[in-house]
Amino acid sequence: MENVNIPVGTSDFTEIRQKNYYYVDKTGLIEELLRTAATKVTLITRPRRFGKTLGMSMLADFFDIRKDSGALFEGLSVSKNQELCET
């Protein structure tokens, strides 16, 4: 059986993807946020230890135009939507 690296206490999306840690794909949230029109504010609530900080880190990496973060999202759900990833 292959050894699985679980990122206990790590909330940085870039670090998790670059170090090949175990990651449950939540990039569908990006498409859902962009599909929801006419929303001024999006409130993301979750109980403690449910990945709010990791989710925000993922969103920051995706939307930051100063970074070329395409490789981080390779193979994830959002990467299948080429139109979304090109803009």
Contacts in CASP RR format, 6 or more apart in sequence:
PFRMAT RR
TARGET T0000
AUTHOR 0000-0000-0000
METHOD contacts of the structure
MODEL  1
MENVNIPVGTSDFTEIRQKNYYYVDKTGLIEELLRTAATKVTLITRPRRF
GKTLGMSMLADFFDIRKDSGALFEGLSVSKNQELCET
4 22 0 8 1.000
5 19 0 8 1.000
5 20 0 8 1.000
5 21 0 8 1.000
5 22 0 8 1.000
6 21 0 8 1.000
6 22 0 8 1.000
7 15 0 8 1.000
7 16 0 8 1.000
7 19 0 8 1.000
7 21 0 8 1.000
7 22 0 8 1.000
7 23 0 8 1.000
10 16 0 8 1.000
10 21 0 8 1.000
11 51 0 8 1.000
11 53 0 8 1.000
11 54 0 8 1.000
11 57 0 8 1.000
12 54 0 8 1.000
12 57 0 8 1.000
13 54 0 8 1.000
13 55 0 8 1.000
13 57 0 8 1.000
13 58 0 8 1.000
13 60 0 8 1.000
13 61 0 8 1.000
13 72 0 8 1.000
14 57 0 8 1.000
14 61 0 8 1.000
14 69 0 8 1.000
14 72 0 8 1.000
15 21 0 8 1.000
16 23 0 8 1.000
16 54 0 8 1.000
17 23 0 8 1.000
17 72 0 8 1.000
18 72 0 8 1.000
25 76 0 8 1.000
25 77 0 8 1.000
26 54 0 8 1.000
26 55 0 8 1.000
26 58 0 8 1.000
27 58 0 8 1.000
27 62 0 8 1.000
27 73 0 8 1.000
27 76 0 8 1.000
27 77 0 8 1.000
27 78 0 8 1.000
27 79 0 8 1.000
28 77 0 8 1.000
28 78 0 8 1.000
29 55 0 8 1.000
29 58 0 8 1.000
29 59 0 8 1.000
30 58 0 8 1.000
30 59 0 8 1.000
30 62 0 8 1.000
30 78 0 8 1.000
30 84 0 8 1.000
31 77 0 8 1.000
31 78 0 8 1.000
31 81 0 8 1.000
31 84 0 8 1.000
33 42 0 8 1.000
33 59 0 8 1.000
34 84 0 8 1.000
36 42 0 8 1.000
44 52 0 8 1.000
44 55 0 8 1.000
44 56 0 8 1.000
46 52 0 8 1.000
61 67 0 8 1.000
61 69 0 8 1.000
61 72 0 8 1.000
61 73 0 8 1.000
62 69 0 8 1.000
62 73 0 8 1.000
62 78 0 8 1.000
70 79 0 8 1.000
70 85 0 8 1.000
73 79 0 8 1.000
73 85 0 8 1.000
78 84 0 8 1.000
78 85 0 8 1.000
79 85 0 8 1.000
END
